Every structure is written in C-alpha cells, then in structure tokens.
Amino acid sequence: QVQLVESGGGLVQAGGSLRLSCATSGRTFSSYAMGWFRQAPGKEREFVVAISWSGGRTYYADSVKGRFTISRNNAKSTVYLQMNSLKPEDTAVYSCAARSGRDLRLRILPREYDYWGQGTQVTVSS
C-alpha cells in the first residue's frame, strides 16, 4: 500500500506561481510512475502531467505545456509540480497518483493509476 499526501496548494493571482509537492510512503517509490491530475467543479478529472519512475521521461497536457514542470526526488520519495504563469482556468483540486511497475509508456487515464492522494486546492484569481 502506498500513501500519497499533497501539499502546496493555495490562492494565487493570475500570472503567479505555486509549487505542489506529493510525499509518498513506502520504500518502493522509485518503481512507480507518477502523475498529476486536476478536477475543477462540475468537470471530470483531467490529466496534467506524468513522469516515469526514473524521472527521465515526462508527458504534459497541452494546456500546461511550457508553464508547468514536474520533477521527482526518489531519495525523498516526493514528486513536485512547479506551476508558473497560472491562469484562472487552472483553478482545480490537484491530485497526485502513482502507478506501480516500470512501464515504458506514460499513462494519462485516471483508471491506469493505482494510488491517489486526497488532493490540494489551487485557486487562481483574475
């Protein structure tokens, strides 16, 4: 069992930045691919970005490409999401997710992930 705990959300003005963290339990963090998803009120959960178990590969949704950066520190069992140039449409609950196994292909569907955090609220004011 893997537990994920997100932090770093908050209220920020448009154009500002936030850095989200997702701390995980367990000693097998380095064998999990990680992803960030978000869900705005009344909308379905949306893929944001994924990173491979080694950190060597990433895949971004077009809506955040060039503004968001994912990274991971396997020694700290933590994945990060640096969000710059935030827009009001980025407002959502952001959740991290873990997928076991060292896949060659990064996954973008929520059902392809095994473990989820509780989420952290990001609100971007205009």
TAWO-V589933 format. One record per pair of residues at least 24 apart in sequence whose ideal C-beta (glycine too) atoms are under 7 Angstrom apart, sorted by the first residue. I is the first residue (numbers start at 1). GAP is how many residues later the second one is. Records with the same first field share a line. If there is no record, write none. Layout:
I->GAP  GAP
This chain:
2->24  96  113
4->92  94  111  112  113
5->112
6->88  89  90  111  112  113  114
7->113
8->112
9->85  111  112  113
11->112  114
12->74  112
13->112
14->72  73  74  110  111  112
15->70  71
16->70
17->66  67  69
18->65  68  104
19->61  63
20->60  61  63  74  100
21->57  59
22->56  57  74  95
23->54  55
24->53  54  74
29->45  48
30->44
31->69  71
32->66  67  68
33->66  70  73  74
34->38  45  62  63  64
35->61  62  72  78
36->34  45  58  60
37->58  60  73
38->54  55  56
39->53  54
40->51  52
45->65
47->61
49->32
50->56  57  58
51->28
52->54
53->49
57->49
59->47
86->38
87->37
88->36  37  38
90->32  34
91->31  32  33
92->30
93->26  27  28
94->25  26  28
95->24
